[in-house]
Amino acid sequence: MNSTRSQLQPENNYPQVCSEVGLTCERCTEATAQQLAAVCKGLVGRAVGQLFVQIYTNSACAPMHSHFAACYREASLMQQEPSPKRMPARLEVISARPRAMRAVA
């Protein structure tokens, strides 16, 4: 009966629940940080911390805050777009020869 109750009303036994499915705290926060860096570029300081708290609402996850922030910074650096190539300055046209046009019937 106890196992049926736990299936119906899952308890928040973090990180035990995660480890039972083969997920470590480090890998979980690293993967989430990488995904966040892909969709939310350029977050700094408190913004990263606020998102961590919103994503990981269980207090058992709190010790992973600094790991999450470090993984976000690393992923952000790796996903930076290369700087666009500078286009050569356009040259002003001083004169152009008019083209002869032919009428086609």
WOJO-V418818 format. One line per field, one symbol per residue. phi: phi as a letter, one per 40 degrees, with the letter a starting at -180 (. if undefined). psi: psi as a letter, one per 20 degrees, with the letter a starting at -180 (. if undefined). burial: # if it has 16 or more other C-alpha atoms within 10 Angstrom, else .. A space follows every 50 residues. Layout:
BEGIN
phi = ???
psi = ???
burial = ???
END
This chain:
BEGIN
phi = .cccccccbccccccddcccbgbcccccccccccccccbbcgcbfccccc cdcccbcccccdccdcccccccccccccccccccccccccccccaacccc bbcbc
psi = hghgghhhnpqmmqjggghhjkpqgghghggghghghhhnqjqqdhgggg hghhgniphhihijghgggghggghghhjpqqpqqpqqqpqpogqqpqqp qppp.
burial = ........................#...##.###.###.........##. .#........#..##.###.###.##........................ .....
END
